[in-house]
Amino acid sequence: MKHLKELHAKHGPEGLVILAIHSQQGREKCADFVKEKGIDYVVCEDVKGKLAQAFFVDGYPDYQLVGRDGTIKVADLANAEVDKAIAHYLKEPVPADVKKPEKAATD
């Protein structure tokens, strides 16, 4: 989780959106966990396991990268390749019909 928070902070202003999908198991503790860990990206629950099924999730964490154009760029990405792949795909141009992310405010 710490690494995802770091990626979100570093690349969020460039357009990275992290969507964490919590499995069915232990979901009753999910909200407390998110609050306790200070997770500031979107976390949703895969109540019926349909997302895990659709993305062929075979372990946790399991990374899928979706490009700026909405297509899946990488499925079942190895943990060691996450940073490199994110940096690569963030270089893609933003499609004309997609609003560019605004710079994050800094205090």
N, C-alpha and C positions, 0 to 999 in steps of 0.2 A: 504494500500500500504506500509506503514511503516513496518508492520510486515513481509511482503513478502521480502522487502529489507533486513531486519535483518536475515531472514531465509536463503536467498541467500548468504549473506556474511558469515554466520556461517557455513552452510553446503555445500556450493558450492565446496570447496576443497575436500569434502568427496564424491562428485558425484551427489549432488542434482542439478537438472536442473528445473528451474521454467519457465513454458511457460504460459503466461497470454493470454487469449483469450478475446478480446474486442467484446462486442455485436454489433449488427447492429446499435442500437440507439446511436446517438451522435458520430458516428465514424469519422466525419469530424474534431472533436476536439481531437482525440486520440493522434496524433503525438505531438501536443503542450502540452498535459497533461503529456505525458511520459517525454518530455524534461523538463518541469517545475518542475516535481517531482523528477527528477534525477533517474528515473527507469533504472537499469542497467541489467535487465534480459530481455529475449525475450518477446515481446508483438506483437501479430498479430491480425488482424481483421477478424471476422467471417462474411464476407460480405453477404453471403446468409443464414446464420443461420444454416448451416449444422452441424457444430461442436456441437452447443448447442443441436441440435436435436439428434445427435448420442450419446451424453453423458447424455441425459435426464436432461439437466440443468433446474432447477426449481426455481432458485434465484441467486442473485449475492452477494458476491462471492460464487462460487460453486467449491469445491475441488475434484479432481480425482487424485489418486496416481498411478503411473505406476512404477512397480518394475524394477530392473536392467535387468531383463530378458525380458522386454517389455510387460509384461502382466499387466492388470489393477488389482491392489491390493485392492483398496478401491474406491468406487464411492459415490459421494454425502456426503463426509466427513464433519462432524460438525466442525465449526470453533474452538471450544474448544478442539478438538482432533487432530488438525493438527500437532502440535509440537511433540506430543507423537507418532503419526503414522510415521512421518518422521524419528524420531530417531530409531524406530523399524525397518523400512524397509531399512535404511542405513546400518544396521548390516548384511544384506544379503551379501553373497559372490558375488564378481563380476564374471560373467560368463567368462570362459576362452577366448571366442572370442570377449570380450569387452575390449577396452583399458582403463586402470585405469586412472582417472583424475590426472593431474599433480598438485603439490602443487602451490597455488597462490603465486605470488611474493609479498613480503612485502617490503615496503620502510623503 
